[in-house]
Amino acid sequence: MREDKNISADTNDGKTVAIIAYLTIIGLVAALVMNSKNATNLGRFHIRQSIGITVTALVAGILRFIPMVGNILVSVIGIAILVMLVLGILSAVKGEEKELPFIGHLYQNWFSVI
């Protein structure tokens, strides 16, 4: 019986870490710290997805310096990033390890160290 309580507690901790990971850079750092103390697969999964979204956003910011086309690219990528954040948060709230469309599997591979 005790083991069941520990499993559900780990699941809840994992969900908390997963949700916090999507809440700004500060939330991502907090999730990394929280997950280092009590690592869960769900927490690690969503931290990798969140880091991927953050890196994508930073790279998109660099594109702004391309004359004329840069602002349009950044706007389109910005909308895609917003959609990815919403999908990630919804997946985290449900406690699912659902990869983000098109690029989520790459995030899992690139940041597999975490």
All heavy atoms as an XYZ file, in Angstrom:
863
protein
N       0.820     -1.192      0.000
C       0.000      0.000      0.000
C       0.861      1.250      0.000
O       0.564      2.199     -0.676
C      -0.929     -0.029      1.210
C      -1.927      1.053      1.188
S      -3.322      0.478      0.239
C      -4.615      1.360      0.971
N       1.934      1.254      0.744
C       2.814      2.410      0.805
C       3.434      2.721     -0.549
O       3.615      3.865     -0.902
C       3.921      2.172      1.813
C       3.597      2.619      3.170
C       4.834      2.539      3.996
N       4.816      3.650      4.892
C       5.545      3.724      5.963
N       6.376      2.762      6.259
N       5.463      4.755      6.733
N       3.769      1.670     -1.281
C       4.391      1.876     -2.582
C       3.462      2.639     -3.507
O       3.900      3.467     -4.278
C       4.781      0.529     -3.197
C       5.901     -0.149     -2.447
C       6.214     -1.513     -3.003
O       5.859     -1.791     -4.159
O       6.814     -2.312     -2.270
N       2.148      2.359     -3.442
C       1.192      3.067     -4.268
C       1.186      4.558     -3.944
O       1.089      5.391     -4.830
C      -0.219      2.506     -4.083
C      -0.343      1.091     -4.633
O       0.498      0.713     -5.467
O      -1.276      0.377     -4.217
N       1.289      4.902     -2.665
C       1.324      6.311     -2.279
C       2.580      6.992     -2.806
O       2.546      8.120     -3.249
C       1.234      6.458     -0.763
C      -0.117      6.112     -0.211
C      -0.162      6.301      1.287
C      -1.528      5.909      1.822
N      -1.605      6.050      3.263
N       3.709      6.295     -2.765
C       4.950      6.868     -3.290
C       4.881      7.075     -4.788
O       5.360      8.064     -5.313
C       6.151      5.985     -2.942
C       6.476      6.010     -1.469
O       6.107      6.951     -0.769
N       7.128      4.968     -0.991
N       4.273      6.134     -5.487
C       4.145      6.271     -6.936
C       3.271      7.459     -7.271
O       3.608      8.272     -8.121
C       3.580      4.976     -7.558
C       4.623      3.870     -7.462
C       3.185      5.199     -9.003
C       4.109      2.498     -7.852
N       2.145      7.632     -6.604
C       1.275      8.765     -6.899
C       1.938     10.072     -6.499
O       1.769     11.087     -7.162
C      -0.079      8.613     -6.217
O       0.057      8.668     -4.820
N       2.704     10.072     -5.425
C       3.425     11.280     -5.029
C       4.462     11.632     -6.081
O       4.629     12.798     -6.431
C       4.087     11.086     -3.666
N       5.174     10.616     -6.605
C       6.149     10.871     -7.664
C       5.466     11.402     -8.910
O       5.978     12.291     -9.578
C       6.933      9.600     -8.009
C       7.903      9.211     -6.903
O       8.181     10.069     -6.041
O       8.369      8.060     -6.913
N       4.291     10.858     -9.233
C       3.549     11.320    -10.398
C       3.151     12.777    -10.219
O       3.286     13.578    -11.138
C       2.300     10.447    -10.628
O       2.715      9.103    -10.766
C       1.557     10.879    -11.854
N       2.678     13.134     -9.033
C       2.293     14.522     -8.777
C       3.506     15.443     -8.824
O       3.420     16.545     -9.358
C       1.572     14.650     -7.438
C       0.179     14.075     -7.486
O      -0.435     13.999     -8.555
N      -0.326     13.661     -6.351
N       4.645     14.999     -8.259
C       5.865     15.802     -8.330
C       6.291     15.979     -9.778
O       6.696     17.056    -10.187
C       6.995     15.148     -7.541
C       6.777     15.209     -6.038
O       5.924     16.014     -5.607
O       7.444     14.458     -5.316
N       6.184     14.913    -10.567
C       6.538     14.980    -11.976
C       5.646     15.939    -12.734
O       6.112     16.697    -13.583
N       4.353     15.922    -12.420
C       3.425     16.848    -13.078
C       3.734     18.287    -12.700
O       3.703     19.170    -13.552
C       1.977     16.505    -12.705
C       1.413     15.341    -13.475
C       0.015     15.006    -13.037
C      -0.981     16.020    -13.534
N      -2.378     15.602    -13.307
N       4.064     18.518    -11.450
C       4.399     19.867    -11.004
C       5.635     20.376    -11.730
O       5.649     21.490    -12.250
C       4.637     19.890     -9.483
O       3.472     19.403     -8.825
C       4.970     21.279     -8.997
N       6.665     19.553    -11.788
C       7.896     19.919    -12.486
C       7.600     20.159    -13.958
O       8.075     21.128    -14.555
C       8.980     18.833    -12.310
C      10.145     19.048    -13.240
C       9.457     18.794    -10.865
N       6.796     19.278    -14.553
C       6.470     19.388    -15.973
C       5.761     20.704    -16.277
O       6.081     21.382    -17.262
C       5.609     18.205    -16.404
N       4.822     21.078    -15.455
C       4.070     22.320    -15.686
C       4.970     23.534    -15.473
O       4.984     24.464    -16.288
C       2.831     22.382    -14.766
C       1.841     21.279    -15.148
C       2.169     23.754    -14.833
C       0.752     21.029    -14.132
N       5.734     23.534    -14.405
C       6.614     24.670    -14.106
C       7.655     24.870    -15.197
O       8.056     25.997    -15.480
C       7.273     24.476    -12.718
C       6.220     24.623    -11.625
C       8.406     25.468    -12.492
C       6.723     24.299    -10.245
N       8.084     23.796    -15.848
C       9.119     23.887    -16.882
C       8.721     24.823    -18.024
O       9.583     25.437    -18.659
C       9.427     22.498    -17.440
N       7.431     24.970    -18.276
C       6.967     25.805    -19.385
C       6.744     27.266    -18.993
O       6.427     28.083    -19.843
C       5.671     25.237    -19.968
C       5.878     23.916    -20.668
C       5.520     22.722    -20.061
C       6.440     23.869    -21.930
C       5.706     21.512    -20.700
C       6.630     22.663    -22.578
C       6.256     21.485    -21.958
O       6.462     20.298    -22.599
N       6.903     27.587    -17.722
C       6.603     28.940    -17.253
C       7.870     29.795    -17.219
O       8.521     29.903    -16.197
C       5.952     28.883    -15.869
C       4.685     28.025    -15.770
C       4.194     27.977    -14.339
C       3.611     28.534    -16.711
N       8.218     30.388    -18.292
C       9.367     31.286    -18.467
C      10.702     30.592    -18.186
O      10.749     29.432    -17.794
C       9.266     32.555    -17.594
O       9.466     32.227    -16.221
C       7.946     33.263    -17.770
N      11.765     31.312    -18.374
C      13.119     30.788    -18.127
C      13.288     30.487    -16.635
O      13.909     29.481    -16.269
C      14.189     31.821    -18.572
C      14.063     32.114    -20.047
C      15.570     31.383    -18.185
C      14.891     31.276    -20.955
N      12.744     31.334    -15.794
C      12.855     31.129    -14.350
C      12.156     29.825    -13.956
O      12.667     29.044    -13.162
C      12.271     32.331    -13.571
C      13.118     33.569    -13.855
C      12.195     32.043    -12.078
C      12.505     34.858    -13.390
N      10.999     29.559    -14.551
C      10.293     28.311    -14.297
C      11.087     27.109    -14.776
O      11.114     26.073    -14.118
N      11.754     27.256    -15.908
C      12.576     26.176    -16.437
C      13.734     25.861    -15.493
O      14.004     24.700    -15.194
C      13.101     26.539    -17.825
C      14.005     25.526    -18.519
C      13.326     24.175    -18.643
C      14.413     26.048    -19.882
N      14.394     26.900    -14.992
C      15.493     26.700    -14.044
C      14.966     26.064    -12.756
O      15.577     25.132    -12.212
C      16.224     28.033    -13.755
C      17.217     27.890    -12.614
C      16.914     28.539    -15.012
N      13.819     26.535    -12.274
C      13.224     25.960    -11.060
C      12.871     24.489    -11.279
O      13.100     23.650    -10.399
C      11.978     26.747    -10.660
N      12.351     24.167    -12.452
C      12.009     22.776    -12.756
C      13.261     21.906    -12.796
O      13.243     20.767    -12.324
C      11.261     22.696    -14.086
N      14.344     22.431    -13.350
C      15.608     21.682    -13.372
C      16.086     21.382    -11.958
O      16.508     20.262    -11.653
C      16.679     22.458    -14.139
C      16.599     22.391    -15.660
C      17.473     23.459    -16.292
C      17.005     21.008    -16.135
N      16.007     22.374    -11.090
C      16.439     22.193     -9.695
C      15.525     21.197     -8.986
O      16.000     20.284     -8.299
C      16.471     23.551     -8.950
C      16.674     23.352     -7.463
C      17.548     24.446     -9.531
N      14.219     21.351     -9.151
C      13.265     20.453     -8.505
C      13.453     19.020     -8.999
O      13.385     18.071     -8.215
C      11.827     20.909     -8.782
C      11.423     22.175     -8.072
S       9.824     22.795     -8.619
C       8.728     21.488     -8.108
N      13.680     18.868    -10.297
C      13.821     17.528    -10.860
C      15.144     16.885    -10.475
O      15.248     15.666    -10.424
C      13.660     17.568    -12.377
C      13.324     16.220    -12.947
O      12.352     15.607    -12.528
N      14.120     15.757    -13.881
N      16.156     17.692    -10.174
C      17.436     17.118     -9.772
C      17.340     16.480     -8.383
O      18.052     15.528     -8.082
C      18.552     18.168     -9.792
O      18.363     19.114     -8.764
N      16.447     16.977     -7.551
C      16.268     16.427     -6.208
C      15.448     15.137     -6.234
O      15.722     14.214     -5.482
C      15.575     17.454     -5.310
C      16.445     18.652     -5.015
C      15.721     19.653     -4.154
C      16.607     20.874     -3.932
N      15.899     21.922     -3.212
N      14.425     15.109     -7.063
C      13.538     13.940     -7.147
C      13.189     13.729     -8.613
O      12.127     14.133     -9.075
C      12.281     14.179     -6.302
C      11.395     12.955     -6.246
O      11.813     11.852     -6.574
N      10.158     13.160     -5.850
N      14.090     13.103     -9.339
C      13.939     12.968    -10.792
C      12.790     12.033    -11.157
O      12.636     10.963    -10.578
C      15.235     12.464    -11.404
N      11.989     12.486    -12.110
C      10.918     11.669    -12.671
C      11.041     11.696    -14.189
O      11.550     12.661    -14.759
C       9.530     12.191    -12.267
O       9.354     13.502    -12.808
C       9.351     12.228    -10.764
N      10.564     10.642    -14.821
C      10.603     10.591    -16.283
C       9.735     11.678    -16.891
O      10.109     12.300    -17.891
C      10.149      9.218    -16.786
C      11.175      8.151    -16.500
O      12.359      8.426    -16.392
N      10.708      6.921    -16.359
N       8.579     11.924    -16.298
C       7.678     12.956    -16.803
C       8.335     14.332    -16.711
O       8.279     15.118    -17.663
C       6.359     12.942    -16.021
C       5.297     13.936    -16.482
C       4.817     13.579    -17.880
C       4.131     13.948    -15.504
N       8.970     14.613    -15.590
C       9.654     15.895    -15.423
C      10.769     16.070    -16.429
O      10.894     17.116    -17.067
N      11.597     15.036    -16.594
C      12.697     15.117    -17.572
C      12.176     15.320    -18.983
O      12.723     16.110    -19.746
C      13.558     13.856    -17.513
C      14.512     13.827    -16.352
C      15.522     12.709    -16.499
N      14.894     11.399    -16.478
C      14.853     10.606    -15.428
N      15.417     10.965    -14.305
N      14.257      9.429    -15.493
N      11.121     14.607    -19.347
C      10.543     14.721    -20.685
C      10.131     16.166    -20.975
O      10.491     16.740    -21.999
C       9.335     13.780    -20.822
C       8.645     13.895    -22.148
C       9.086     13.154    -23.219
C       7.566     14.744    -22.321
C       8.469     13.260    -24.461
C       6.937     14.854    -23.538
C       7.385     14.117    -24.615
N       9.380     16.762    -20.063
C       8.866     18.108    -20.298
C       9.955     19.172    -20.169
O       9.885     20.205    -20.831
C       7.668     18.394    -19.397
C       6.438     17.688    -19.877
N       5.720     18.100    -20.980
C       5.828     16.554    -19.441
C       4.710     17.284    -21.188
N       4.753     16.319    -20.266
N      10.961     18.923    -19.358
C      12.094     19.854    -19.299
C      12.804     19.876    -20.642
O      13.161     20.948    -21.158
C      13.053     19.481    -18.148
C      12.415     19.829    -16.806
C      14.395     20.186    -18.306
C      13.175     19.312    -15.598
N      13.003     18.712    -21.255
C      13.641     18.658    -22.582
C      12.800     19.396    -23.616
O      13.327     20.140    -24.455
C      13.872     17.211    -23.009
C      14.987     16.529    -22.247
C      15.372     15.200    -22.858
N      14.318     14.210    -22.799
C      14.216     13.276    -21.856
N      15.118     13.199    -20.893
N      13.224     12.402    -21.876
N      11.492     19.216    -23.574
C      10.615     19.905    -24.516
C      10.692     21.424    -24.305
O      10.780     22.186    -25.258
C       9.167     19.426    -24.351
C       8.936     17.981    -24.697
C       9.019     17.683    -26.175
O       8.244     18.177    -26.976
N       9.979     16.863    -26.540
N      10.695     21.848    -23.057
C      10.750     23.278    -22.742
C      12.080     23.900    -23.151
O      12.114     25.017    -23.666
C      10.500     23.489    -21.248
O      10.546     24.856    -20.925
N      13.177     23.176    -22.919
C      14.482     23.684    -23.350
C      14.496     23.830    -24.872
O      14.997     24.820    -25.411
C      15.622     22.767    -22.868
C      15.793     22.904    -21.362
C      16.932     23.101    -23.579
C      16.769     21.911    -20.751
N      13.917     22.867    -25.567
C      13.842     22.943    -27.018
C      13.065     24.161    -27.496
O      13.491     24.866    -28.421
N      11.942     24.431    -26.864
C      11.146     25.606    -27.222
C      11.945     26.876    -26.960
O      11.963     27.806    -27.778
C       9.815     25.629    -26.437
C       8.917     24.483    -26.900
C       9.109     26.962    -26.607
C       7.682     24.293    -26.040
N      12.643     26.927    -25.834
C      13.435     28.106    -25.477
C      14.557     28.341    -26.482
O      14.775     29.472    -26.932
C      14.012     27.954    -24.056
O      12.926     27.750    -23.143
C      14.808     29.165    -23.646
N      15.261     27.286    -26.846
C      16.348     27.412    -27.833
C      15.786     27.854    -29.185
O      16.362     28.715    -29.848
C      17.129     26.084    -27.953
C      18.064     26.101    -29.139
C      17.892     25.806    -26.667
N      14.652     27.297    -29.571
C      14.015     27.696    -30.827
C      13.658     29.178    -30.806
O      13.862     29.893    -31.787
C      12.760     26.841    -31.086
O      13.132     25.463    -31.100
C      12.107     27.209    -32.399
N      13.138     29.655    -29.693
C      12.777     31.064    -29.567
C      14.015     31.961    -29.644
O      13.985     33.022    -30.280
C      12.031     31.307    -28.256
N      15.108     31.540    -29.021
C      16.339     32.334    -29.071
C      16.903     32.397    -30.487
O      17.340     33.462    -30.946
C      17.379     31.761    -28.108
C      17.063     31.902    -26.625
C      18.069     31.126    -25.791
C      17.026     33.359    -26.219
N      16.878     31.276    -31.187
C      17.359     31.254    -32.577
C      16.452     32.115    -33.451
O      16.927     32.849    -34.324
C      17.440     29.804    -33.099
C      17.693     29.772    -34.601
C      18.526     29.035    -32.363
N      15.153     32.049    -33.211
C      14.215     32.873    -33.975
C      14.490     34.357    -33.749
O      14.366     35.168    -34.674
C      12.777     32.541    -33.587
N      14.880     34.719    -32.539
C      15.210     36.116    -32.252
C      16.376     36.617    -33.083
O      16.410     37.777    -33.500
N      17.318     35.743    -33.380
C      18.463     36.119    -34.215
C      18.018     36.396    -35.643
O      18.580     37.256    -36.324
C      19.540     35.008    -34.160
C      20.108     34.917    -32.743
C      20.652     35.265    -35.175
C      21.001     33.716    -32.508
N      16.982     35.676    -36.087
C      16.488     35.875    -37.454
C      15.940     37.280    -37.681
O      15.835     37.726    -38.821
C      15.398     34.847    -37.774
C      15.822     33.390    -37.814
C      14.613     32.495    -38.040
C      16.864     33.169    -38.894
N      15.601     37.967    -36.628
C      15.045     39.316    -36.750
C      16.015     40.269    -37.464
O      15.604     41.254    -38.065
C      14.693     39.862    -35.372
C      13.971     41.188    -35.426
C      13.422     41.619    -34.094
N      12.467     40.710    -33.494
C      11.172     40.651    -33.802
N      10.695     41.437    -34.731
N      10.373     39.822    -33.185
N      17.292     39.948    -37.423
C      18.290     40.825    -38.028
C      18.386     40.675    -39.546
O      19.119     41.413    -40.192
C      19.670     40.604    -37.384
C      19.697     40.997    -35.940
C      19.756     40.032    -34.944
C      19.618     42.328    -35.568
C      19.762     40.399    -33.608
C      19.617     42.702    -34.232
C      19.692     41.734    -33.254
N      17.670     39.714    -40.115
C      17.640     39.582    -41.573
C      16.714     40.665    -42.116
O      15.546     40.736    -41.736
C      17.131     38.187    -41.993
C      18.046     37.099    -41.459
C      17.008     38.102    -43.513
C      17.516     35.689    -41.677
N      17.208     41.525    -42.994
C      16.386     42.623    -43.510
C      15.112     42.116    -44.197
O      15.125     41.116    -44.898
C      17.291     43.322    -44.522
C      18.669     42.903    -44.153
C      18.557     41.548    -43.531
N      14.052     42.811    -44.000
C      12.731     42.608    -44.598
C      12.076     41.271    -44.219
O      10.976     41.249    -43.711
C      12.800     42.761    -46.122
C      13.190     44.167    -46.549
S      13.583     44.327    -48.287
C      12.018     44.036    -49.053
N      12.707     40.176    -44.470
C      12.120     38.861    -44.260
C      12.166     38.456    -42.783
O      11.303     37.712    -42.308
C      12.857     37.803    -45.112
C      12.273     36.429    -44.915
C      12.833     38.194    -46.571
N      13.131     38.953    -42.047
C      13.347     38.551    -40.664
C      12.142     38.763    -39.773
O      11.779     37.869    -38.995
N      11.520     39.916    -39.855
C      10.368     40.198    -38.994
C       9.202     39.271    -39.289
O       8.484     38.848    -38.377
C       9.939     41.656    -39.134
C      10.898     42.593    -38.444
O      11.577     42.206    -37.498
N      10.963     43.824    -38.917
N       8.999     38.962    -40.556
C       7.916     38.044    -40.927
C       8.203     36.647    -40.388
O       7.327     35.998    -39.807
C       7.736     38.016    -42.465
C       7.284     39.397    -42.947
C       6.733     36.947    -42.880
C       7.328     39.582    -44.442
N       9.453     36.180    -40.569
C       9.831     34.859    -40.060
C       9.654     34.772    -38.550
O       9.121     33.786    -38.030
C      11.277     34.541    -40.419
C      11.565     34.118    -41.849
C      13.073     33.992    -42.075
C      10.884     32.807    -42.160
N      10.101     35.794    -37.857
C      10.001     35.796    -36.396
C       8.541     35.791    -35.959
O       8.183     35.119    -34.989
C      10.774     36.989    -35.792
C      10.487     37.141    -34.327
C      12.257     36.815    -36.033
N       7.688     36.509    -36.666
C       6.263     36.519    -36.321
C       5.639     35.138    -36.494
O       4.897     34.662    -35.627
C       5.522     37.535    -37.188
O       6.003     38.822    -36.935
N       5.943     34.480    -37.607
C       5.389     33.151    -37.863
C       5.926     32.147    -36.846
O       5.170     31.347    -36.275
C       5.716     32.706    -39.311
C       5.359     31.246    -39.526
C       5.000     33.589    -40.311
N       7.226     32.191    -36.599
C       7.827     31.276    -35.623
C       7.296     31.573    -34.217
O       7.074     30.662    -33.429
C       9.368     31.351    -35.672
C       9.858     30.820    -37.023
C      10.002     30.571    -34.539
C      11.332     31.044    -37.288
N       7.066     32.851    -33.921
C       6.517     33.224    -32.615
C       5.149     32.621    -32.371
O       4.848     32.138    -31.268
N       4.318     32.606    -33.394
C       2.990     31.990    -33.272
C       3.140     30.482    -33.054
O       2.456     29.890    -32.215
C       2.134     32.301    -34.513
C       1.786     33.795    -34.531
C       0.858     31.455    -34.534
C       1.163     34.282    -35.815
N       4.059     29.866    -33.806
C       4.300     28.424    -33.646
C       4.804     28.116    -32.236
O       4.404     27.109    -31.632
C       5.303     27.941    -34.694
N       5.658     28.963    -31.697
C       6.180     28.763    -30.342
C       5.057     28.881    -29.316
O       4.983     28.092    -28.369
C       7.325     29.751    -30.050
C       8.560     29.319    -30.844
C       7.631     29.838    -28.564
C       9.689     30.318    -30.833
N       4.172     29.841    -29.499
C       3.032     29.986    -28.597
C       2.158     28.732    -28.619
O       1.740     28.227    -27.567
C       2.205     31.223    -28.968
C       0.972     31.488    -28.114
C       1.365     31.750    -26.668
C       0.190     32.655    -28.679
N       1.903     28.211    -29.809
C       1.107     26.991    -29.934
C       1.827     25.826    -29.247
O       1.205     25.030    -28.537
C       0.824     26.673    -31.422
C       0.231     25.283    -31.595
C      -0.101     27.724    -32.023
N       3.156     25.720    -29.450
C       3.918     24.643    -28.808
C       3.866     24.758    -27.290
O       3.754     23.743    -26.584
C       5.371     24.655    -29.290
C       5.544     24.137    -30.702
S       7.243     23.808    -31.181
C       7.983     25.427    -31.151
N       3.947     25.976    -26.763
C       3.861     26.158    -25.307
C       2.514     25.694    -24.775
O       2.442     25.004    -23.749
C       4.095     27.624    -24.939
C       5.529     28.093    -24.892
C       5.604     29.604    -24.742
C       6.278     27.419    -23.762
N       1.451     26.067    -25.453
C       0.108     25.660    -25.013
C      -0.031     24.139    -25.067
O      -0.529     23.521    -24.123
C      -0.978     26.356    -25.873
C      -2.353     25.763    -25.606
C      -0.979     27.852    -25.608
N       0.425     23.524    -26.162
C       0.348     22.063    -26.276
C       1.189     21.381    -25.188
O       0.778     20.370    -24.619
C       0.810     21.611    -27.660
C      -0.109     21.966    -28.828
C       0.542     21.582    -30.146
C      -1.459     21.297    -28.674
N       2.362     21.926    -24.913
C       3.221     21.370    -23.882
C       2.591     21.454    -22.507
O       2.612     20.494    -21.734
N       2.018     22.598    -22.190
C       1.369     22.772    -20.887
C       0.175     21.831    -20.753
O      -0.017     21.201    -19.709
C       0.956     24.245    -20.669
C       2.201     25.109    -20.481
C       0.015     24.385    -19.476
C       1.925     26.602    -20.473
N      -0.626     21.721    -21.804
C      -1.775     20.814    -21.750
C      -1.330     19.371    -21.543
O      -1.929     18.634    -20.757
C      -2.603     20.929    -23.033
C      -3.380     22.225    -23.217
C      -4.052     22.268    -24.580
C      -4.406     22.394    -22.110
N      -0.276     18.977    -22.212
C       0.263     17.620    -22.046
C       0.786     17.416    -20.622
O       0.583     16.360    -20.022
C       1.377     17.386    -23.068
O       1.971     16.145    -22.887
N       1.451     18.424    -20.084
C       1.977     18.339    -18.724
C       0.855     18.247    -17.695
O       0.935     17.465    -16.746
C       2.869     19.538    -18.426
N      -0.193     19.022    -17.885
C      -1.325     19.000    -16.953
C      -1.991     17.626    -16.950
O      -2.404     17.120    -15.900
C      -2.343     20.110    -17.312
C      -3.657     19.928    -16.574
C      -1.755     21.483    -17.007
N      -2.062     16.995    -18.128
C      -2.657     15.660    -18.230
C      -1.716     14.564    -17.747
O      -2.114     13.424    -17.597
C      -3.049     15.372    -19.676
C      -4.175     16.226    -20.181
C      -4.450     15.911    -21.639
C      -5.514     16.817    -22.220
N      -5.707     16.531    -23.658
N      -0.439     14.912    -17.537
C       0.535     13.925    -17.099
C       1.009     13.022    -18.226
O       1.456     11.913    -17.985
N       0.905     13.502    -19.457
C       1.288     12.724    -20.632
C       2.683     13.107    -21.112
O       3.098     14.253    -20.965
C       0.306     12.966    -21.786
C      -1.108     12.579    -21.484
C      -2.061     12.964    -22.591
O      -1.722     13.805    -23.450
O      -3.173     12.419    -22.590
N       3.352     12.148    -21.717
C       4.637     12.417    -22.366
C       4.390     12.470    -23.867
O       4.785     11.601    -24.625
C       5.660     11.337    -22.018
C       6.108     11.365    -20.586
C       7.192     10.355    -20.279
O       7.783      9.770    -21.211
O       7.448     10.144    -19.086
N       3.720     13.518    -24.293
C       3.343     13.681    -25.696
C       4.291     14.685    -26.341
O       4.360     15.843    -25.923
C       1.894     14.161    -25.780
C       1.328     14.174    -27.156
C      -0.146     14.520    -27.111
C      -0.717     14.533    -28.500
N      -2.130     14.928    -28.484
N       5.021     14.232    -27.372
C       5.979     15.113    -28.045
C       5.251     16.220    -28.803
O       4.145     16.023    -29.310
C       6.833     14.309    -29.026
C       7.761     13.332    -28.346
C       8.546     12.494    -29.328
O       8.216     12.464    -30.529
O       9.508     11.842    -28.878
N       5.913     17.359    -28.895
C       5.372     18.464    -29.660
C       5.381     18.107    -31.142
O       6.258     17.376    -31.599
C       6.204     19.724    -29.417
C       6.205     20.205    -27.966
C       7.245     21.285    -27.773
C       4.832     20.709    -27.587
N       4.415     18.617    -31.908
C       4.349     18.269    -33.333
C       5.610     18.696    -34.092
O       6.180     19.750    -33.821
C       3.135     19.048    -33.849
C       2.379     19.456    -32.646
C       3.333     19.487    -31.497
N       5.996     17.890    -35.040
C       7.077     18.138    -35.997
C       8.478     18.115    -35.398
O       9.390     17.567    -35.976
C       6.872     19.452    -36.768
C       5.541     19.555    -37.432
C       4.598     20.475    -36.998
C       5.207     18.714    -38.473
C       3.356     20.563    -37.606
C       3.973     18.791    -39.086
C       3.036     19.727    -38.658
N       8.696     18.741    -34.255
C      10.060     18.918    -33.764
C      10.297     18.341    -32.374
O      11.426     18.256    -31.919
C      10.442     20.416    -33.819
C      11.930     20.604    -33.754
C       9.731     21.197    -32.749
C      12.404     21.948    -34.216
N       9.264     17.893    -31.705
C       9.392     17.377    -30.344
C      10.335     16.195    -30.224
O      11.083     16.082    -29.255
N      10.320     15.311    -31.213
C      11.225     14.151    -31.164
C      12.686     14.588    -31.265
O      13.569     13.975    -30.674
C      10.883     13.153    -32.272
C      11.110     13.671    -33.660
N      10.239     14.547    -34.275
C      12.121     13.454    -34.526
C      10.707     14.844    -35.469
N      11.849     14.200    -35.655
N      12.943     15.670    -31.994
C      14.305     16.202    -32.079
C      14.751     16.760    -30.731
O      15.900     16.565    -30.323
C      14.404     17.285    -33.153
C      14.178     16.817    -34.592
C      14.156     18.000    -35.539
C      15.239     15.824    -35.004
N      13.862     17.443    -30.038
C      14.189     17.977    -28.717
C      14.577     16.841    -27.773
O      15.506     16.969    -26.991
C      13.015     18.749    -28.117
C      12.645     20.025    -28.825
C      11.379     20.574    -28.676
C      13.541     20.698    -29.650
C      11.015     21.747    -29.299
C      13.176     21.869    -30.286
C      11.911     22.396    -30.112
O      11.560     23.558    -30.729
N      13.842     15.737    -27.844
C      14.149     14.597    -26.979
C      15.519     14.024    -27.282
O      16.244     13.626    -26.368
C      13.076     13.517    -27.125
C      11.724     13.908    -26.583
C      11.752     14.263    -25.119
O      12.323     13.563    -24.302
N      11.139     15.381    -24.769
N      15.895     13.994    -28.559
C      17.219     13.477    -28.943
C      18.331     14.453    -28.588
O      19.361     14.070    -28.046
C      17.274     13.159    -30.435
C      16.417     11.960    -30.785
O      16.183     11.084    -29.962
N      15.941     11.918    -32.009
N      18.144     15.725    -28.922
C      19.180     16.735    -28.718
C      19.502     16.920    -27.236
O      20.651     17.150    -26.864
C      18.776     18.077    -29.310
C      18.686     18.099    -30.802
C      19.260     17.224    -31.693
C      17.975     19.036    -31.598
N      18.944     17.569    -32.976
C      18.165     18.693    -32.954
C      17.188     20.146    -31.293
C      17.600     19.414    -34.000
C      16.643     20.862    -32.342
C      16.844     20.505    -33.664
N      18.503     16.879    -26.408
C      18.692     17.162    -24.989
C      18.549     15.892    -24.143
O      18.104     15.944    -22.997
C      17.698     18.239    -24.542
C      17.782     19.488    -25.376
C      16.755     19.844    -26.227
C      18.917     20.285    -25.331
C      16.843     20.979    -27.013
C      19.013     21.415    -26.122
C      17.970     21.771    -26.964
N      18.936     14.766    -24.702
C      18.797     13.478    -24.008
C      19.688     13.367    -22.772
O      19.475     12.497    -21.930
C      19.106     12.330    -24.968
O      20.442     12.420    -25.424
N      20.640     14.270    -22.631
C      21.521     14.281    -21.458
C      20.729     14.599    -20.198
O      21.074     14.171    -19.105
C      22.671     15.308    -21.653
C      23.535     15.403    -20.427
C      23.477     14.931    -22.869
N      19.672     15.345    -20.345
C      18.860     15.787    -19.196
C      17.917     14.690    -18.773
O      17.290     14.048    -19.529
C      18.093     17.074    -19.543
C      19.092     18.161    -19.832
C      17.151     17.472    -18.439
C      18.516     19.388    -20.445
